[in-house]
Amino acid sequence: MTAIRQHEALAQAYHGITAVVAGLDDAALQRPTGCRGWLVADLLFHVLCDAQRALVALASPAAGPADVDDVSYWRAFTPGGNDGASVKHAWWVRRSAAAFERPSGVVRIWTDTAPAAARAAAAADSDGHVTTQGHVLRVPDFLATLTTEAVIHHLDLVVDLPDAPLPAEAPTRVAVATVDGLLSDEAVRPTGWDDREYLIKATGRVPLTDRDRRELGEAAGWFPLLG
């Protein structure tokens, strides 16, 4: 996927999340999600922090070379690798989202911030580098990490919102390519999985079935691939 398409994929990913939350009332924003302990407003706040991080990183170019790419970046986030830090972050997000007078306050900030992050991504030097979370990445790879996270959390957001739209095709392809990279060239996903099932099972949202494990073979032991 080219650099131009990477920023377009991110814009579509963020627009897809906006399409999910923009019309929700405060009650719907307090529905559960695919992230344990987080309501829709909590998870949206978490993704909002990603969009804010994107604005900071894209406005702060870094010297290369990159030390990770769009796939190897995720290996620092091994599922269950640091449960204490994960619990602290989850609690901080809940408390931060709850500080708003109403859950819809998170939506208002998201709808201002997400398009700004997408515009910054479109304007960024595709040959440049940025630094984020202790790593240096090429700009296109950085945008791919943001897109992957947005797609996965979009799927988390709609767990209890059956009428909500699903992620668009282009950003979904970015997320699938990331998971493919983590799975390695030697393993193939089960033929019965569509992209959505692949992503939710690769991220541990839904456990593998016995059939899944038979089809995956040794690769089943690598799941979840991404937290």
C-alpha positions as CSV (number, residue, x, y, z in Angstrom):
1,M,0.0,0.0,0.0
2,T,1.4,3.4,-1.0
3,A,2.0,6.3,1.4
4,I,-0.9,8.2,-0.2
5,R,-3.2,5.3,0.4
6,Q,-2.0,5.0,4.0
7,H,-3.2,8.5,4.9
8,E,-6.4,7.9,3.0
9,A,-6.9,4.6,4.9
10,L,-6.4,6.4,8.2
11,A,-8.9,9.1,7.3
12,Q,-11.4,6.4,6.4
13,A,-10.7,4.6,9.6
14,Y,-11.3,7.7,11.7
15,H,-14.4,8.6,9.7
16,G,-15.8,5.1,10.3
17,I,-15.5,5.6,14.1
18,T,-17.2,9.0,13.8
19,A,-20.0,7.3,11.9
20,V,-20.5,4.9,14.8
21,V,-20.5,7.4,17.6
22,A,-21.8,10.7,16.2
23,G,-25.5,9.8,16.4
24,L,-25.3,8.0,19.8
25,D,-27.1,9.4,22.9
26,D,-25.5,9.4,26.3
27,A,-27.2,6.0,27.1
28,A,-25.8,4.3,24.0
29,L,-22.4,5.8,24.8
30,Q,-22.5,3.8,28.0
31,R,-23.0,0.5,26.3
32,P,-20.3,-2.2,26.7
33,T,-17.5,-2.8,24.2
34,G,-15.1,-5.5,23.2
35,C,-12.5,-4.1,25.6
36,R,-13.0,-5.5,29.1
37,G,-14.2,-2.8,31.5
38,W,-14.6,-0.1,28.9
39,L,-17.9,1.5,27.8
40,V,-18.2,3.1,24.4
41,A,-17.3,6.5,25.7
42,D,-14.2,5.0,27.5
43,L,-13.0,3.3,24.4
44,L,-13.6,6.4,22.3
45,F,-11.5,8.4,24.7
46,H,-8.7,5.8,24.3
47,V,-8.8,6.2,20.5
48,L,-9.0,10.0,20.9
49,C,-5.6,9.8,22.7
50,D,-4.3,8.0,19.7
51,A,-5.5,10.8,17.4
52,Q,-3.9,13.4,19.7
53,R,-0.7,11.4,19.7
54,A,-0.8,11.4,15.9
55,L,-1.0,15.2,15.9
56,V,2.0,15.5,18.2
57,A,4.1,13.0,16.3
58,L,3.4,14.3,12.8
59,A,4.3,17.8,14.0
60,S,7.6,16.6,15.4
61,P,9.7,15.0,12.6
62,A,12.5,12.7,13.8
63,A,15.8,11.7,12.3
64,G,15.9,8.2,10.8
65,P,16.5,5.4,10.5
66,A,13.4,3.7,11.7
67,D,13.9,1.0,14.4
68,V,10.5,-0.7,13.8
69,D,8.0,-0.9,10.9
70,D,4.3,-1.2,10.9
71,V,4.4,-4.8,11.9
72,S,7.3,-5.1,14.3
73,Y,6.0,-2.0,16.2
74,W,3.3,-4.3,17.6
75,R,5.7,-6.8,19.0
76,A,6.4,-4.5,22.0
77,F,2.7,-4.9,22.9
78,T,2.6,-8.6,23.6
79,P,-0.8,-9.5,24.9
80,G,-0.6,-10.1,28.7
81,G,3.1,-9.0,28.6
82,N,2.6,-6.2,31.2
83,D,-0.8,-6.7,32.8
84,G,0.0,-4.3,35.6
85,A,0.6,-1.4,33.2
86,S,-2.5,-2.4,31.1
87,V,-4.7,-2.4,34.2
88,K,-3.4,1.1,35.2
89,H,-4.0,2.4,31.7
90,A,-7.5,1.0,31.5
91,W,-8.3,2.6,34.9
92,W,-6.8,5.9,33.8
93,V,-8.9,5.9,30.7
94,R,-12.1,5.1,32.6
95,R,-11.5,7.9,35.1
96,S,-10.6,10.4,32.4
97,A,-13.7,9.6,30.3
98,A,-15.8,9.8,33.4
99,A,-14.5,13.3,34.1
100,F,-16.7,14.7,31.3
101,E,-20.0,16.0,32.4
102,R,-21.7,13.8,29.8
103,P,-20.4,11.0,27.7
104,S,-21.2,13.0,24.5
105,G,-18.4,15.4,25.6
106,V,-15.9,12.8,24.4
107,V,-17.6,12.6,21.0
108,R,-17.4,16.4,20.6
109,I,-13.6,16.4,21.1
110,W,-13.2,13.3,18.9
111,T,-15.1,14.9,16.0
112,D,-12.8,17.9,16.2
113,T,-9.5,16.0,16.7
114,A,-9.9,13.0,14.3
115,P,-10.2,15.1,11.1
116,A,-7.3,17.2,12.2
117,A,-5.2,14.1,12.6
118,A,-6.2,12.9,9.2
119,R,-5.3,16.3,7.6
120,A,-1.9,16.2,9.4
121,A,-1.4,12.7,8.0
122,A,-2.2,13.9,4.5
123,A,0.3,16.8,4.8
124,A,3.1,14.7,6.3
125,D,6.3,14.0,4.4
126,S,5.9,10.4,3.3
127,D,9.7,10.0,3.2
128,G,10.1,11.3,6.7
129,H,10.2,9.7,10.1
130,V,8.4,10.3,13.4
131,T,8.9,9.1,17.0
132,T,6.2,7.7,19.2
133,Q,6.2,5.5,22.3
134,G,9.9,5.2,22.3
135,H,10.3,4.1,18.6
136,V,11.2,5.7,15.3
137,L,9.0,4.9,12.4
138,R,8.6,5.9,8.7
139,V,5.6,8.1,8.3
140,P,3.6,5.6,6.2
141,D,4.3,2.8,8.8
142,F,3.3,5.1,11.6
143,L,0.0,5.8,9.8
144,A,-0.5,2.1,9.4
145,T,-0.2,1.5,13.1
146,L,-2.8,4.1,13.8
147,T,-5.1,2.6,11.2
148,T,-4.7,-0.9,12.5
149,E,-5.6,0.2,16.0
150,A,-8.6,2.3,14.8
151,V,-10.0,-0.7,12.9
152,I,-9.7,-3.1,15.8
153,H,-11.2,-0.6,18.2
154,H,-14.0,0.1,15.7
155,L,-14.9,-3.6,15.9
156,D,-14.7,-3.3,19.7
157,L,-17.1,-0.3,19.7
158,V,-19.9,-2.0,17.8
159,V,-20.1,-5.2,19.9
160,D,-23.3,-4.0,21.5
161,L,-24.3,-1.7,18.7
162,P,-25.7,-4.1,16.1
163,D,-26.9,-1.4,13.7
164,A,-23.6,0.5,13.6
165,P,-21.5,0.5,10.4
166,L,-18.4,-1.7,10.2
167,P,-14.9,-0.4,9.2
168,A,-14.4,0.4,5.5
169,E,-12.5,-1.8,3.2
170,A,-9.2,0.1,2.8
171,P,-8.4,0.5,6.5
172,T,-9.5,-3.1,7.1
173,R,-6.9,-4.2,4.6
174,V,-4.3,-2.3,6.5
175,A,-5.2,-4.1,9.8
176,V,-5.3,-7.5,8.1
177,A,-1.9,-6.9,6.5
178,T,-0.5,-6.1,10.0
179,V,-2.0,-9.3,11.5
180,D,-0.7,-11.3,8.5
181,G,2.8,-9.9,9.3
182,L,2.5,-11.0,12.9
183,L,1.3,-14.4,11.9
184,S,4.3,-15.0,9.6
185,D,4.6,-16.4,6.1
186,E,4.6,-20.0,7.3
187,A,1.0,-19.9,8.7
188,V,-2.3,-19.4,6.9
189,R,-5.5,-18.2,8.5
190,P,-8.4,-20.7,8.4
191,T,-10.3,-20.5,5.1
192,G,-13.6,-20.0,6.8
193,W,-12.6,-16.7,8.4
194,D,-13.6,-13.4,6.9
195,D,-11.6,-10.3,7.7
196,R,-13.7,-9.4,10.7
197,E,-13.4,-12.8,12.3
198,Y,-9.7,-12.9,11.6
199,L,-9.2,-9.6,13.4
200,I,-11.3,-10.4,16.4
201,K,-9.7,-13.8,16.9
202,A,-6.2,-12.6,16.2
203,T,-6.6,-10.0,18.9
204,G,-8.2,-12.4,21.4
205,R,-11.6,-10.8,21.4
206,V,-13.1,-14.2,20.6
207,P,-11.4,-17.5,21.6
208,L,-10.3,-20.0,18.9
209,T,-12.5,-23.0,18.4
210,D,-11.2,-26.6,18.2
211,R,-11.6,-26.4,14.5
212,D,-9.6,-23.2,14.3
213,R,-6.8,-24.8,16.3
214,R,-6.7,-27.8,14.0
215,E,-6.5,-25.6,10.9
216,L,-3.9,-23.3,12.4
217,G,-1.7,-26.1,13.8
218,E,1.3,-24.9,15.7
219,A,0.4,-21.3,14.8
220,A,-2.6,-21.5,17.2
221,G,-0.1,-21.2,20.1
222,W,0.8,-17.7,18.9
223,F,-2.7,-16.4,19.4
224,P,-3.6,-13.8,20.3
225,L,-1.2,-12.0,18.0
226,L,-2.1,-8.5,19.1
227,G,-3.6,-7.2,22.3
